[in-house]
Amino acid sequence: MAKAVGSKENNPIYVGMMVDSLCRKESVLSSLYDLTQKQHDILSEKELDEDAFMRLLDEKGVLIEEINDLDSGFDRMYHLVQLELTSNLGAYSDEIERMKSSIESITNYSTSIQVLEKKNYERFQRYIAEQKEQVRKANLNQKSVSSYSQNMGAADGRASYFFNESK
């Protein structure tokens, strides 16, 4: 006979899966931190490599989805074993300690990522502002050239006549 989901016999399996889930999340956050650091490095360069930056954004998106999936799975398992865990702490003390250790590491990674993301956001905002300024200057230069061309066309060639006559 198959064991029912949420039955007491499955609790050690679920607790083990929770430990594994936290360990996996820790690993994914480590990878996410590395990608965020690479973004920081790209944003620190004089010229932004937009393709590399966009690839990193895509890779980070995949990792963030994985984290969300891990969180959902962890929550589902926790709800199945919550009563058992709280009423029988001694039986799961090793697993609880491993989860606490993973949660501490996860918290540290999360904090580090948030700090780095804030720096990256500020650097990216400066980059955007610089790009806008370059576009504004290019538009201003284009208007100046256009205005000069119109003014020269309105002169009916008189300026060139005087220039040629003075030779």
Solvent accessible surface area in square Angstrom, and as a share of the most:
residue,aa,sasa,rsa
1,M,240,1.07
2,A,93,0.72
3,K,122,0.52
4,A,67,0.52
5,V,122,0.70
6,G,31,0.30
7,S,24,0.15
8,K,138,0.59
9,E,108,0.48
10,N,17,0.09
11,N,7,0.04
12,P,79,0.49
13,I,98,0.50
14,Y,26,0.10
15,V,0,0.00
16,G,27,0.26
17,M,91,0.40
18,M,2,0.01
19,V,2,0.01
20,D,88,0.46
21,S,12,0.07
22,L,13,0.06
23,C,59,0.36
24,R,109,0.40
25,K,33,0.14
26,E,47,0.21
27,S,53,0.34
28,V,2,0.01
29,L,10,0.05
30,S,34,0.22
31,S,48,0.31
32,L,11,0.06
33,Y,67,0.26
34,D,73,0.38
35,L,16,0.08
36,T,0,0.00
37,Q,58,0.26
38,K,109,0.46
39,Q,5,0.02
40,H,28,0.13
41,D,70,0.36
42,I,27,0.14
43,L,21,0.11
44,S,60,0.39
45,E,115,0.52
46,K,201,0.85
47,E,145,0.65
48,L,27,0.14
49,D,73,0.38
50,E,99,0.44
51,D,99,0.51
52,A,17,0.13
53,F,18,0.07
54,M,106,0.47
55,R,138,0.50
56,L,15,0.07
57,L,73,0.36
58,D,96,0.50
59,E,81,0.37
60,K,11,0.05
61,G,30,0.29
62,V,100,0.57
63,L,27,0.13
64,I,81,0.41
65,E,115,0.51
66,E,47,0.21
67,I,20,0.10
68,N,84,0.43
69,D,98,0.51
70,L,32,0.16
71,D,50,0.26
72,S,53,0.34
73,G,14,0.13
74,F,37,0.15
75,D,75,0.39
76,R,156,0.57
77,M,24,0.10
78,Y,71,0.27
79,H,130,0.58
80,L,73,0.36
81,V,0,0.00
82,Q,77,0.34
83,L,147,0.73
84,E,22,0.10
85,L,12,0.06
86,T,83,0.48
87,S,84,0.54
88,N,61,0.31
89,L,105,0.52
90,G,64,0.61
91,A,65,0.50
92,Y,15,0.06
93,S,54,0.35
94,D,104,0.54
95,E,48,0.22
96,I,33,0.17
97,E,104,0.46
98,R,129,0.47
99,M,14,0.06
100,K,118,0.50
101,S,72,0.46
102,S,7,0.04
103,I,85,0.43
104,E,116,0.52
105,S,27,0.17
106,I,17,0.09
107,T,75,0.43
108,N,88,0.45
109,Y,64,0.24
110,S,38,0.25
111,T,73,0.42
112,S,46,0.30
113,I,16,0.08
114,Q,128,0.57
115,V,80,0.46
116,L,15,0.08
117,E,61,0.27
118,K,132,0.56
119,K,96,0.41
120,N,6,0.03
121,Y,136,0.52
122,E,78,0.35
123,R,69,0.25
124,F,60,0.25
125,Q,76,0.34
126,R,138,0.50
127,Y,39,0.15
128,I,57,0.29
129,A,58,0.45
130,E,103,0.46
131,Q,64,0.28
132,K,138,0.59
133,E,66,0.29
134,Q,110,0.49
135,V,90,0.52
136,R,127,0.46
137,K,107,0.45
138,A,59,0.46
139,N,79,0.41
140,L,96,0.48
141,N,95,0.49
142,Q,118,0.53
143,K,138,0.58
144,S,63,0.41
145,V,92,0.53
146,S,44,0.29
147,S,53,0.34
148,Y,140,0.53
149,S,65,0.42
150,Q,128,0.57
151,N,98,0.50
152,M,89,0.40
153,G,56,0.54
154,A,73,0.56
155,A,28,0.21
156,D,111,0.57
157,G,39,0.38
158,R,142,0.52
159,A,52,0.40
160,S,62,0.40
161,Y,123,0.47
162,F,135,0.56
163,F,140,0.58
164,N,87,0.45
165,E,110,0.49
166,S,92,0.59
167,K,191,0.81
